[in-house]
């Protein structure tokens, strides 16, 4: 058997199949190769073993004594090869494809769990890598460092395309429990908000995004006392709890997190006040941005991100200020 070093697993497979069927045509059809390749494989084995394996008869083949002797060993080699192949396939089933998603921290609180749940339902082995969106996001997507992103701006180029998901239409004011602003029946003027220190939250990880209230103040010539600009909910929660500052948010999960985990209260602004803020071009727009071609993930990934972002936006309620949490 030492002389078999020059033979392939295919040669062994041909031998085993022919030994069992004694029909070269059947072996050729089973393996999907021409009969000439079967003949060359048998010749190679016979040369390596320096002895005949089969004798051609009028009705097919007859096994030689050597064939009877080595068949159990050859069959065992073939079975082990098939077993190793199954192990390889099983191991591959546990390998997860990594999908890198860039999303503003204000929007991504429960996005990961939504994607993981959907992947489980679809039986897809995805490893989701969630990271913050940065100002060079377009380059990161084109360089394939990021697969898909939620962006504040649209990128419609030869390589990239963006689809509008939603835009901020309504706002919720958050501040610590017992804050003076909660003692009034209703906030009727933006001046009441600007009278307190303000913490800017959304979009501060980017160079080209501006807080809607900051934009309103600059365009209308009002003074705004921004005491901090933060990107993460934990930082915002601590800043609010330790001061008389207020902040405006437009994302349900972020507001729920603050009110459940911290000493934070909230109420939704009257629609008219939200409209006043938005008419100064400070309204956030959220886009789903990805490559036009060469997307290496299932279509449901983009759809799930789109649905989550849209459902997470605060919608207009109509009427007066409404307590949210």
LOFI-63234 format. One line per 3 residues: number of its first residue (from 0); their letters; for each residue x negated, y, z of N, C-alpha, C, CB. Coordinates in steps of 0.001 Angstrom, whole numbers, plus 500000, padded with zeros to 6 digits. Atoms other than C-alpha are relative to their C-alpha. Last residue first. Glycine has a CB too. Example, Ala and Ser with C-alpha at 12.3 -4.5 7.8 and 13.67 -1.06 7.14 Angstrom:
BEGIN
1> SA> 500820:498810:499940:486330:498940:507140:500770:501090:500730:499586:500462:498585 ~ 499110:498810:500000:487700:495500:507800:499100:501200:500000:500992:500027:501246
***
This chain:
BEGIN
324> XXX> 500436:501036:499077:542405:558249:530483:499921:500553:501417:498642:499432:499571 ~ 500366:501213:500724:543987:560078:527562:499614:498880:500951:498857:500282:499040 ~ 501002:500719:499231:545906:562933:529156:499725:498668:499317:500463:499790:501470
321> XXX> 499554:501285:499524:547738:564845:526468:498885:499305:500735:500499:499144:498856 ~ 501128:500796:499552:547444:568502:525688:500514:498709:500625:499128:500792:501004 ~ 500931:499392:499067:550642:569743:524080:498864:499044:500334:500723:500425:501271
318> XXX> 499597:499425:498713:552586:568810:520990:498842:500477:500828:500775:499005:500783 ~ 498892:499049:500051:551430:566462:518262:500306:500543:501379:501243:499347:499406 ~ 498843:500497:499249:549354:563341:518767:501216:500896:499874:499644:499851:501450
315> XXX> 499176:498918:499481:546610:563818:516219:501252:499436:500653:500374:500984:498881 ~ 499071:499418:500971:544409:560756:515873:500809:501110:500650:500939:498921:499423 ~ 498839:499401:499343:541346:559857:517899:500878:500653:498934:499563:501046:501086
312> XXX> 499861:498552:500018:539053:557711:515743:501256:500444:500752:500040:500509:498558 ~ 500603:499430:498796:538283:554134:516758:500144:501519:500077:498538:499630:500062 ~ 499094:500234:498874:540672:552572:514226:499494:500628:501292:500200:498512:500203
309> XXX> 498727:499300:500223:538758:554166:511343:500935:499838:501193:500683:499478:498725 ~ 500235:498555:499885:535354:553077:512678:501319:500758:499874:498998:500481:498919 ~ 500290:499660:498612:536526:549498:513251:499831:501505:500187:498747:499275:500466
306> XXX> 498775:500090:499198:538206:549181:509864:499762:500404:501452:500559:498583:499946 ~ 499070:498950:500423:535151:550422:507962:501259:500013:500884:500391:499800:498520 ~ 500563:498740:499496:532774:548195:509906:500959:501144:499698:498602:500280:499371
303> XXX> 499826:500015:498551:535036:545189:509269:499442:501277:500632:499317:498766:500607 ~ 498586:499775:499702:535287:545982:505562:500243:500072:501501:500857:498894:499384 ~ 499694:498591:500250:531518:546359:505212:501448:500311:500366:499737:500355:498526
300> XXX> 500810:499226:499055:530957:542965:506852:500305:501490:499842:498484:499728:499782 ~ 499222:499715:498795:533904:541366:504999:499203:500836:501008:500454:498693:500650 ~ 499201:498785:500106:532060:541731:501710:500764:500347:501252:500949:499873:498882
297> XXX> 498632:500203:500478:529504:539124:502683:500779:501306:500009:500718:498956:500857 ~ 499072:500353:498938:525860:540086:503045:501405:499918:499412:499939:501031:501166 ~ 500239:501383:499592:522831:540313:500755:500903:499565:501153:498551:499825:500397
294> XXX> 499496:500121:498626:523828:543428:498836:499921:498532:500408:501475:500541:500122 ~ 500890:500800:499136:521591:543615:495771:500439:500006:501458:498574:500520:499904 ~ 500256:501380:500408:523514:546402:494033:499171:499312:501076:499274:499946:498622
291> XXX> 499016:500327:501033:525130:549757:494851:499875:498543:499572:499831:500922:498784 ~ 500544:500120:501351:523153:549869:498081:501121:499690:499021:498910:498908:499937 ~ 500720:501241:500269:525021:550985:501194:499433:500029:498581:500926:498773:500192
288> XXX> 501034:499836:501027:526710:553941:502876:499213:498707:499846:499050:501170:500356 ~ 500664:501291:500037:529987:553863:504801:499035:500028:498818:501034:498814:499881 ~ 500074:500741:501250:530859:557482:505397:499359:498636:500231:499211:500794:498948
285> XXX> 500703:501260:499809:532003:559479:508427:500094:499170:498721:500581:499219:501211 ~ 499577:500947:501026:532917:563145:508139:499153:498744:500176:499850:500604:498546 ~ 500855:501120:500363:532690:565369:511209:500637:499181:498887:499724:499119:501220
282> XXX> 499380:501311:499941:534589:568653:511252:499040:498900:499544:501259:499982:499150 ~ 500761:500826:499071:532415:571698:511862:500526:498580:500095:500006:500625:501359 ~ 500901:500914:500695:533583:573501:508777:499137:499168:500945:499115:500777:499072
279> XXX> 501296:499320:500074:535142:576364:510779:498925:499086:499406:499572:500478:501394 ~ 499962:499100:501147:538632:575002:510056:498709:500788:499839:501163:500953:500131 ~ 500342:500636:501277:537869:572050:512297:499954:500972:498831:500987:498913:499697
276> XXX> 501400:500434:499986:537750:573990:515560:499591:499478:498628:499777:498913:501073 ~ 500833:498798:499966:540991:575821:514841:498519:499635:499972:500315:500838:501249 ~ 500007:499420:501346:542666:572579:513813:499113:501238:499940:501427:500355:499561
273> XXX> 500860:500847:500831:541643:570955:517087:499907:500551:498585:500527:498557:499971 ~ 501380:499695:499627:543157:573893:518965:499015:499172:499173:499781:499742:501499 ~ 500323:498673:500538:546426:573528:517036:498568:500389:500329:500967:501055:500552
270> XXX> 500387:500102:501407:546527:569790:517723:499583:501340:499408:501139:499425:499192 ~ 498866:499714:500869:546558:570422:521478:499517:499986:498541:500655:501378:500366 ~ 499650:498625:500312:543472:568969:523042:501261:500070:499155:498852:500687:499284
267> XXX> 500081:499677:501411:543414:565443:524412:500463:501426:499758:500831:499022:499174 ~ 498698:499738:500602:542723:565017:528091:499793:500419:498551:500777:501095:500790 ~ 499903:499488:501364:539855:563474:530007:501426:500413:499674:499515:498951:498999
264> XXX> 498598:499895:500412:538550:562433:533413:500047:500623:498606:500836:500851:501025 ~ 499672:499133:501121:535080:561203:534384:501509:499959:499726:499206:499582:498740 ~ 499052:499119:499309:533668:559713:537566:500463:501075:499026:499355:500643:501275
261> XXX> 500496:498838:499258:532012:557025:535491:501110:500779:500675:499238:500914:499079 ~ 501294:500262:499347:532502:553521:534152:499503:501164:500848:498964:499673:498960 ~ 499972:501231:499214:536199:553548:533263:498716:499781:500786:500245:498818:499097
258> XXX> 498977:499901:498955:536484:557180:532144:500066:498752:500873:501357:500251:499374 ~ 500313:498956:499023:533202:557212:530249:500979:499994:501161:500002:501366:499333 ~ 501205:500382:499267:533802:553880:528512:499692:501009:501101:498806:499879:499044
255> XXX> 499607:501053:499059:537355:554807:527525:498815:499565:500858:500577:498791:499245 ~ 499227:499350:498935:536121:558041:525974:500396:498986:501057:501254:500685:499426 ~ 500932:499196:499213:533429:556230:523973:500716:500655:501176:499335:501070:499119
252> XXX> 500804:500887:499165:535882:553569:522832:499034:500773:500886:499230:499024:499133 ~ 499250:500629:498901:538414:556155:521643:499116:499168:500923:501100:499123:499439 ~ 500081:501444:500171:536126:558335:519533:500571:499290:501224:498545:499564:499756
249> XXX> 498898:500392:500887:536775:562050:519013:500048:498493:499776:499872:500712:498660 ~ 500224:501260:500683:534720:563594:521785:501194:499684:499108:499757:498864:501012 ~ 498894:500402:500874:534437:567110:523192:499607:498727:499257:500366:501139:498993
246> XXX> 500397:500476:501322:532196:567868:526161:501257:499630:499223:499025:498782:500102 ~ 498958:500754:500696:532473:569739:529447:499425:499528:498663:501300:500871:499789 ~ 499976:499972:501457:529870:571007:531916:501172:499176:499467:498671:499475:499430
243> XXX> 498660:499567:500392:530591:571605:535599:500127:500077:498479:500326:501364:500628 ~ 499850:498578:500319:527528:569561:536548:501469:500327:499742:499139:500380:498771 ~ 500893:499176:499188:526195:566256:537858:500148:501496:499749:498584:499598:499749
240> XXX> 499767:500238:498576:529013:563997:536668:499193:500956:500876:499653:498560:500354 ~ 498671:499505:499627:528945:565485:533170:500230:499871:501506:501093:499236:499231 ~ 499994:498545:500124:525198:565063:532738:501342:500584:500432:499686:500411:498559
237> XXX> 500768:499434:498886:525315:561500:534073:500015:501520:499965:498557:499495:499966 ~ 499283:500238:498753:528121:560495:531697:499278:500623:501188:500180:498505:500225 ~ 498876:499073:499931:526436:562107:528712:500748:499854:501321:500954:499771:498826
234> XXX> 500535:498658:499747:523196:560268:529394:501125:501020:500126:499036:500416:498877 ~ 500479:500001:498618:525025:556932:529680:499441:501371:500381:498926:498914:500197 ~ 498884:499826:499072:526941:557687:526486:499545:500053:501454:500999:498878:499821
231> XXX> 499522:501238:499400:523829:558146:524382:501040:500278:501087:498828:499207:500579 ~ 499581:500965:501023:522854:560863:521899:500665:498761:500590:498809:499580:499173 ~ 500326:501398:499715:522436:563930:524083:500547:499100:498893:500572:499573:501377
228> XXX> 499575:500755:501179:522282:567673:523563:499542:498562:500200:499414:500614:498666 ~ 500719:501221:500365:522161:569673:526807:500562:499447:498688:500104:498935:501133 ~ 501001:500321:498980:523145:572981:528381:499213:498739:499678:500667:499845:501341
225> XXX> 500341:501421:500129:525005:574443:525431:498859:499687:500949:499613:499638:498531 ~ 501109:500325:499109:526420:577776:526603:499731:498497:499944:500306:500451:501456 ~ 499855:501371:499512:528584:578951:523727:498746:499650:500789:500229:498986:498819
222> XXX> 501134:500529:499233:529111:582604:522860:500317:498583:500470:499673:500917:501214 ~ 499750:500235:498569:531625:583428:520153:498721:499494:500674:501164:498976:500199 ~ 500699:499016:499177:530720:584975:516800:500259:499855:501483:500382:501367:499575
219> XXX> 499038:499001:499507:533377:583031:514895:499356:501052:500893:501113:499312:500762 ~ 499269:499380:501106:530992:581043:512708:500926:501115:500468:500801:498953:499259 ~ 500921:499248:500850:528534:580321:515530:500749:500746:498906:498962:499067:499381
216> XXX> 500506:498841:499256:531236:579351:518011:499086:500860:499130:499247:499540:501256 ~ 498908:499029:499837:533037:577084:515524:499484:501279:500675:501158:499381:500834 ~ 499771:499402:501305:529804:575335:514556:501085:501069:500059:500377:498929:498991
213> XXX> 501149:499127:500241:528961:574748:518210:500164:500713:498663:498679:499191:500025 ~ 499769:498812:499189:532469:573378:518737:498853:500995:499844:500173:499616:501473 ~ 498895:499169:500493:532090:571015:515780:500239:501274:500819:501263:499187:499982
210> XXX> 498816:500201:499169:528634:569762:516856:501129:500932:499534:499666:500250:501499 ~ 499800:498999:498957:526193:570090:513994:501295:499700:500740:500027:501431:499402 ~ 498653:500049:499428:524761:567379:511746:500106:501007:501136:500339:498572:500503
207> XXX> 499053:499245:500816:521777:567924:509415:501433:499956:500518:499970:499486:498602 ~ 500408:498607:500168:518851:566973:511644:501078:500852:499342:498733:500069:499183 ~ 500259:499581:501379:520306:563732:512944:499624:501475:499943:501228:499733:499117
204> XXX> 501126:500789:500471:520165:562043:516382:499601:500381:498571:500337:498519:500072 ~ 501260:499369:499625:522306:564895:517691:498772:499179:499621:499988:500257:501472 ~ 500837:499584:501110:525327:563756:515732:498638:500538:500342:500692:500995:499252
201> XXX> 500014:500686:501297:527873:563617:518523:498983:500592:499033:501375:500051:499374 ~ 500228:501446:499996:527131:564691:522100:499804:499411:498603:501155:499311:500669 ~ 499788:500494:501354:526859:568410:522702:499615:498524:499943:499181:500828:498967
198> XXX> 500966:501035:500377:527187:569291:526353:500372:499475:498612:499972:498834:501055 ~ 499555:500978:500984:528934:572587:527144:498869:499017:499678:500485:500708:498715 ~ 501165:500581:500683:528734:574876:530126:500457:498849:499093:498939:499493:501039
195> XXX> 500768:500946:499191:532154:576368:530841:498751:499552:499243:500867:498778:500380 ~ 500335:499376:498715:533907:579488:529507:499183:499089:500900:501260:500410:500718 ~ 501297:499331:500123:533734:578048:525989:499582:500678:501296:500045:501024:498880
192> XXX> 501033:501029:500071:536546:575674:526930:498618:500631:499971:500204:499113:498766 ~ 499981:500698:498717:538904:578410:528103:498934:498906:500036:501391:499398:500265 ~ 500801:499221:499047:537850:580505:525092:499961:499324:501364:500562:501424:500137
189> XXX> 501339:500573:500009:539243:577720:522894:499073:500732:500951:499427:500026:498601 ~ 500956:499198:500753:542674:578890:523899:498633:499346:500085:499949:501457:500530 ~ 499331:499352:501143:545838:577194:525112:499046:500764:499107:501067:500938:500490
186> XXX> 501039:499200:500633:544419:574666:527554:500579:500575:498715:498711:499152:499717 ~ 500259:500211:501426:547478:573486:529448:498872:500910:499541:501276:500256:499162 ~ 498978:500841:500621:548697:573069:532988:499668:499664:498555:501347:500683:500065
183> XXX> 499041:499226:500790:545493:574364:534503:500984:499043:499339:499273:500874:498930 ~ 499006:499406:499108:543772:572436:537303:501044:500811:499242:499317:500880:501025 ~ 498866:500910:499856:541942:570104:534899:501095:500582:500911:499521:498659:500555
180> XXX> 499188:499938:501216:539644:572920:533750:501225:499086:500089:499155:499620:498784 ~ 498995:498925:500012:538434:573352:537331:500904:499996:498772:499313:501327:500089 ~ 500496:498836:500725:536697:569925:537277:501096:501067:499951:499543:499606:498563
177> XXX> 499968:498816:499150:538064:567602:539949:499471:501242:499329:499226:499751:501234 ~ 498770:499871:499235:537040:564469:538059:499906:501211:500932:500279:498709:500806 ~ 499912:500780:498772:534026:565105:535845:501358:500213:500672:498858:500379:500963
174> XXX> 500740:499310:498938:534517:566402:532328:500161:499156:501261:500522:501492:500221 ~ 500393:500823:498860:535876:565113:529004:499177:500847:500963:499197:498749:499538 ~ 500944:499348:499097:537831:567017:526361:499719:499067:501163:500549:501366:500504
171> XXX> 499690:500227:498592:539436:564914:523648:498919:500666:500836:500103:498471:500325 ~ 501075:500061:499006:539384:566027:520046:500557:499799:501398:499155:501273:499955 ~ 499527:499620:498665:541502:565596:516933:498881:499774:501004:501272:499191:500400
168> XXX> 498862:499096:500127:540795:565449:513207:500487:500521:501333:501123:499311:499295 ~ 499481:499636:498677:537350:563900:513044:501120:501016:499836:498872:500570:500909 ~ 500596:498765:499495:536897:562417:509594:500667:500378:501319:500138:501151:498963
165> XXX> 499062:499134:499275:537482:558984:508141:499274:501283:500376:500572:499285:501276 ~ 499206:500824:499094:535886:556184:506138:501082:500836:500671:499103:499341:501058 ~ 499476:499319:498823:534565:558104:503135:500855:499036:500818:500820:501245:499593
162> XXX> 498539:499973:500010:532681:555763:500792:500493:500660:501291:500588:498556:499851 ~ 499346:499773:498714:529012:556213:500046:501506:500086:499808:499467:501284:500667 ~ 498661:499438:500115:526918:554892:497174:500626:500068:501387:500880:499159:499032
159> XXX> 499123:500025:498826:523211:554298:496844:501390:500504:499662:499407:500836:501127 ~ 500185:501207:499196:520868:553320:493992:501009:499866:501138:498610:499983:500566 ~ 500080:501152:500890:521757:555765:491217:499910:498702:500789:498800:500130:499068
156> XXX> 501122:499919:500923:522858:558279:493802:500022:498774:499095:498649:500106:500764 ~ 499588:500614:501254:525933:558958:495898:498914:500240:498961:501368:500565:499518 ~ 501180:500209:500826:524778:559570:499445:500446:499258:498740:498885:499201:500776
153> XXX> 499854:500943:501103:527629:561050:501476:498704:499931:499203:501176:500403:499087 ~ 500025:499409:501341:526872:562692:504816:500154:498906:498957:498689:500791:499765 ~ 499225:498768:499947:527699:561805:508426:500093:500664:498631:499387:500962:501005
150> XXX> 500716:498733:500098:526521:558226:507951:500955:501182:500088:499211:500062:498698 ~ 498931:499015:499834:527641:554720:508900:499308:501354:500095:500904:499700:501283 ~ 500044:498946:498986:524962:552434:507525:501307:500777:500030:498828:500952:499738
147> XXX> 498776:499215:500139:524360:549201:505608:500050:501001:501151:501276:499080:499988 ~ 499108:500577:501010:521351:546980:504967:501214:500884:499734:500459:498619:500438 ~ 498620:499969:499514:518590:548920:506726:500889:499478:498883:500431:501449:500444
144> XXX> 500181:500092:498550:514848:548331:506225:501356:500039:500704:499094:501147:500512 ~ 499446:501236:499439:515670:547548:502606:499622:499772:501457:499545:498828:499184 ~ 501170:500825:499702:513417:550333:501245:500385:498679:500646:499047:500754:500905
141> XXX> 500651:500307:501277:516494:551887:499619:498767:499113:500199:499601:501298:499283 ~ 499134:500937:500734:518371:551634:502930:499327:499594:498688:501400:500638:499719 ~ 500030:501285:499304:515511:553181:504914:500854:498959:499286:500478:500166:501439
138> XXX> 501251:500672:500329:515116:555967:502357:499931:498614:500638:498811:500846:500452 ~ 499949:500351:501419:518782:556929:502674:498742:499242:499579:500169:501262:499142 ~ 499252:501235:500190:518611:556754:506477:500039:499573:498535:501411:500163:500525
135> XXX> 500592:500624:501191:515870:559379:506692:500709:498701:499646:498508:499733:500221 ~ 499911:499100:501150:517935:561566:509040:499403:499412:498725:499310:501295:500318 ~ 500961:498906:499979:518454:558749:511505:500082:500803:498708:498575:499466:500208
132> XXX> 500146:499416:501328:521304:556332:512293:499066:501210:500103:501393:500410:499404 ~ 499496:498640:500204:520843:554417:515501:499750:500458:498576:499347:500973:500986 ~ 500944:498952:499643:520333:550660:515442:500607:501366:499708:498673:499823:499239
129> XXX> 499350:498694:499977:522445:547499:515391:499005:501052:500476:501253:499979:500912 ~ 500972:499098:499378:520749:544263:514359:500565:501414:499892:498573:499891:499314 ~ 499789:498583:500238:523436:541685:513641:498995:500820:500806:501443:500402:500362
126> XXX> 500605:499314:498856:522245:538084:513446:500093:501489:499722:498503:499548:500239 ~ 500603:498689:500168:524635:536386:511050:499408:500464:501334:501041:501020:499474 ~ 501091:499855:499046:525449:532672:510901:499274:501320:499737:499016:498797:499905
123> XXX> 501239:499463:500571:528789:532809:509103:498962:500184:501107:500266:501350:499270 ~ 501041:501041:499924:531675:530566:510180:498717:500432:499309:500503:498700:499377 ~ 500382:500324:501367:534220:533187:508995:498940:498896:499924:499492:501240:499311
120> XXX> 498797:500415:500719:535919:533326:512399:499679:499547:498583:501011:501138:499962 ~ 499605:501300:499454:532528:533401:514111:501225:499463:499274:500283:500108:501507 ~ 500957:500967:500535:531387:536220:511828:500325:498593:500485:498567:500382:500401
117> XXX> 499623:500267:501387:534567:538143:512690:499067:498963:499376:499977:501300:499177 ~ 498737:500747:499991:533897:537839:516421:500413:499621:498583:501113:500826:500671 ~ 500306:501363:499558:530278:538890:515982:501252:499134:500009:499366:500018:501396
114> XXX> 500670:500701:501086:531305:541919:513935:499693:498555:500372:498719:500723:499622 ~ 499038:500186:501087:533829:543092:516523:499376:499201:498848:500503:501366:499490 ~ 499114:501100:499602:531340:542513:519357:501048:499725:498936:500684:500318:501330
111> XXX> 500724:501267:500026:528729:544646:517574:500913:498825:500337:498829:500043:500972 ~ 500116:500473:501376:531119:547494:516867:499356:498621:499932:499195:500988:499170 ~ 499464:501362:500090:532068:547879:520513:499904:499420:498597:501440:499982:500452
108> XXX> 499894:500623:498683:529975:550965:521375:500463:498550:499929:500949:500790:500864 ~ 500407:501405:500068:528904:551854:517832:500248:499203:501272:498561:499924:499666 ~ 499013:500851:500661:530688:555118:517182:499772:498514:500209:500007:500287:498544
105> XXX> 498649:499607:499602:528972:557645:519441:501061:499062:499457:500286:501406:499539 ~ 499668:500589:498700:525692:555765:518995:501413:500352:500469:498998:500454:501037 ~ 500138:499042:498901:525696:556753:515297:500416:499361:501325:500845:501264:499727
102> XXX> 498731:499360:499645:525414:553630:513124:499761:501009:501119:501059:498942:500432 ~ 500278:498723:499339:522624:551830:511303:501324:500718:500228:499019:500885:499149 ~ 498938:499005:500144:523303:548171:510552:499608:501247:500773:501367:499446:500498
99> XXX> 500334:498779:499270:520535:545619:509969:501049:501073:499684:498561:500498:499632 ~ 499413:498870:500701:521822:542192:508925:499767:501243:500854:501529:499773:499719 ~ 499969:498720:499289:519696:539243:509993:500573:501088:499102:498587:500393:500481
96> XXX> 500425:498921:500887:520592:535878:508495:500145:501326:500737:500830:500004:498679 ~ 499064:498912:500251:520826:533305:511243:499389:501024:499053:500412:500670:501315 ~ 500721:498783:500315:519021:529989:511280:500978:501087:499608:498983:499760:498883
93> XXX> 500103:499184:498793:521114:527352:513032:499216:501284:499762:499349:499203:501110 ~ 498662:499538:499645:522319:525778:509783:499983:500870:501241:500924:498820:500213 ~ 499676:498799:500770:518705:525648:508631:501360:500547:500363:499948:499707:498517
90> XXX> 500743:498875:499429:517897:523246:511437:500326:501292:499281:498502:499738:499940 ~ 499391:499658:498706:520693:520925:510344:499297:501179:500637:499964:498801:500950 ~ 498730:499324:500261:519480:521019:506740:500666:500429:501293:500936:499095:499207
87> XXX> 500305:498685:500558:515911:520214:507771:501275:500787:499764:499212:499866:498694 ~ 500492:499172:498888:517095:517361:510006:499725:501413:499513:498720:499389:500624 ~ 498824:499630:499193:519128:515978:507100:499596:500875:501174:500728:498743:500511
84> XXX> 499254:498992:500756:516040:516073:504862:501226:500471:500769:500421:499442:498640 ~ 500721:498724:499847:514003:514257:507501:500723:501126:499264:498552:499871:499473 ~ 499767:499551:498629:516628:511500:507572:499324:501345:500254:499489:498953:501002
81> XXX> 498643:499462:499959:516547:511219:503774:500335:500533:501391:501013:498926:499587 ~ 500006:498740:500753:512760:510838:503862:501371:500659:500024:499562:499759:498550 ~ 500641:498982:499157:513011:508242:506627:499984:501356:499296:498561:499575:500361
78> XXX> 499053:499647:498928:515506:506231:504565:499436:501088:500908:500351:498759:500834 ~ 498931:499198:500602:513200:506330:501538:501013:500450:501051:500707:499203:498897 ~ 500582:498692:500365:510195:505135:503529:501087:500933:499467:498874:499826:498934
75> XXX> 500198:499267:498742:512311:502340:505081:499428:501391:499729:499062:499214:500945 ~ 498662:499550:499573:513487:501214:501649:499897:500830:501276:500944:498786:500227 ~ 499619:498883:500886:509882:501084:500488:501360:500577:500395:500036:499532:498526
72> XXX> 500850:498850:499639:508912:498945:503499:500364:501225:499171:498508:499656:499804 ~ 499598:499465:498677:511869:496588:503071:499195:501230:500406:499841:498922:501071 ~ 498707:499301:500002:511131:496338:499289:500398:500523:501393:501088:499065:499479
69> XXX> 500129:498568:499651:507430:495536:499700:501344:500718:500066:499107:500704:498987 ~ 500806:499749:498800:507648:491738:499910:500007:501463:500413:498575:499549:499769 ~ 499257:500492:498826:510503:491156:497487:499265:500323:501296:500227:498482:499895
66> XXX> 498845:499118:499819:508760:493395:494946:500808:499587:501216:500887:499992:498750 ~ 500490:498753:499391:505512:491470:495456:501150:500965:500245:498934:500665:499102 ~ 500244:500276:498577:507346:488180:494828:499504:501256:500716:498973:498854:500163
63> XXX> 501214:500776:499749:508655:489608:491553:499864:499733:501492:498749:500739:499464 ~ 500948:499477:499006:512224:490682:490993:498801:499081:500121:500679:500167:501373 ~ 500154:500978:498916:514041:489752:487785:498914:500519:500927:499644:498562:499449
60> XXX> 501307:500152:499370:515318:492365:485392:500049:498887:501042:499546:501327:500646 ~ 500429:498979:499049:518170:492721:482901:498609:499745:500518:500958:500077:501151 ~ 498855:499374:499346:520225:490161:480992:499581:501035:501046:500864:498938:500649
57> XXX> 499007:499661:501018:517537:489083:478499:501177:500749:500597:500490:498743:499299 ~ 499273:501144:500498:514857:489248:481174:501041:500462:498978:500665:499230:501158 ~ 498851:499705:500858:512240:491841:482065:500586:498694:499456:499589:500946:498832
54> XXX> 500167:500677:501268:510060:490827:484956:501256:500257:499178:499742:498468:500196 ~ 498814:500572:500610:509834:493229:487865:499606:499305:498699:501073:501088:499747 ~ 498914:499926:499022:507164:494370:490296:501272:499346:499474:500279:501452:500370
51> XXX> 498644:499731:500495:504059:493448:488349:501024:500009:501125:500396:498963:498957 ~ 499216:501248:500079:500646:493739:490053:501388:500351:499491:500081:499270:501401 ~ 500764:500967:500805:497843:496296:490300:500701:498639:499949:498577:499836:500571
48> XXX> 500000:501256:499246:499692:498092:493095:499237:498883:499276:501433:499555:500262 ~ 500515:499765:498648:498895:501580:491754:499860:498701:500773:500912:500957:500759 ~ 501432:499692:500094:499302:500488:488110:499396:500184:501391:499774:501269:499150
45> XXX> 500674:501257:500351:502661:498830:488825:498491:500206:499911:500539:499449:498661 ~ 500022:500867:498817:503832:501965:490618:499236:498708:499723:501432:499675:500452 ~ 500910:499387:499035:502828:504208:487705:499889:499145:501257:500473:501415:500361
42> XXX> 501368:500260:500476:504475:501846:485205:498975:500562:500975:499784:500610:498598 ~ 500297:501397:499705:507692:501950:487225:498579:499636:499585:501000:499086:499297 ~ 500105:500122:498550:507675:505757:487159:499651:498564:500399:501314:500435:500671
39> XXX> 501301:499448:499592:506929:505867:483430:499781:499845:501503:499899:501485:499608 ~ 501053:500907:500461:509863:503515:482694:498626:500486:500441:500042:499861:498473 ~ 499927:501173:499148:512269:505584:484799:498881:499031:499649:501367:499317:499868
36> XXX> 500606:499599:498721:511113:508733:482998:500035:498848:500998:500727:501228:500585 ~ 501452:499971:500158:511781:507071:479637:499298:500387:501301:499611:500973:498891 ~ 500537:501346:499757:515302:506211:480742:498485:499970:499912:500588:499010:499006
33> XXX> 500042:500916:501151:516170:509906:480916:499347:498667:500354:499246:500648:498839 ~ 501227:499809:500779:516960:511521:484298:500025:499034:498819:498720:499773:500884 ~ 499801:498921:500961:520207:512034:486214:498758:500323:499193:500457:501226:500709
30> XXX> 500979:498939:499743:519114:509990:489220:500120:501161:499024:498602:499436:499938 ~ 499909:499595:498583:522212:507776:489216:499090:501188:500297:499634:498821:500922 ~ 498781:499201:499834:522343:507682:485413:500133:500508:501430:501238:499175:499620
27> XXX> 500158:498759:500752:518725:506536:485075:501204:500922:500193:499804:499697:498513 ~ 500939:499162:499230:519190:503964:487829:499828:501349:499318:498622:499296:500152 ~ 499267:499508:498829:522279:502587:486049:499117:500905:500855:500521:498823:500843
24> XXX> 499071:498978:500487:520322:502329:482783:500775:500609:501157:500971:499406:498965 ~ 500736:498760:500206:517479:500523:484534:500905:501129:499521:498882:499779:499003 ~ 499443:499376:501207:519766:497817:485882:499358:501368:499822:501560:500124:500087
21> XXX> 500587:500723:501126:518379:495379:488466:500538:500517:498669:500275:498502:500131 ~ 499029:500101:501093:520759:497080:490929:499530:499124:498841:500316:501372:499482 ~ 498648:500291:499539:519024:496792:494310:500983:499754:498863:500496:501127:500850
18> XXX> 500010:501248:499250:515439:496482:493083:501424:499602:500388:499116:500131:501253 ~ 500087:501071:500991:516121:499205:490495:499991:498634:500691:498735:500170:499128 ~ 498744:500075:500750:517361:501605:493179:499977:498854:498980:500268:501333:499286
15> XXX> 498936:500491:499111:514449:500860:495503:501312:499829:499238:500201:500966:501185 ~ 500225:501407:499662:511828:501184:492734:501155:499433:500821:498687:499842:500770 ~ 499735:500793:501204:513250:504431:491392:499857:498509:500309:499039:500409:498853
12> XXX> 498547:500011:500173:513329:505925:494894:500400:499165:498779:500532:501439:499857 ~ 499470:500941:499011:509706:504912:495455:501513:499888:499860:499624:500442:501432 ~ 500380:501347:500442:508686:506617:492221:500570:498946:500941:498466:499865:499921
9> XXX> 499105:500352:501104:510645:509740:493247:499702:498586:499504:499863:501015:498842 ~ 498788:500551:499392:508794:509813:496555:501010:499592:498925:500633:501024:500963 ~ 499084:499051:499369:505675:510324:494527:501168:499270:500647:500514:501017:498972
6> XXX> 498588:500098:500393:502745:508081:493680:500866:500961:500806:500509:498564:500182 ~ 499789:499194:501209:499050:508942:493835:501453:499997:499545:499119:499492:498875 ~ 500224:498581:499703:498681:507824:497443:500248:500898:498794:498585:500206:500499
3> XXX> 498814:499222:500350:500283:504487:496611:499815:501494:500195:501167:499537:500812 ~ 500157:499474:501353:496920:502683:496524:501165:500877:499572:499841:498868:499027 ~ 500856:498826:499968:496955:502292:500303:499878:500659:498636:498634:499629:500510
0> X> 499185:498786:500000:500000:500000:500000:499149:501268:500000:500923:500004:501204
***
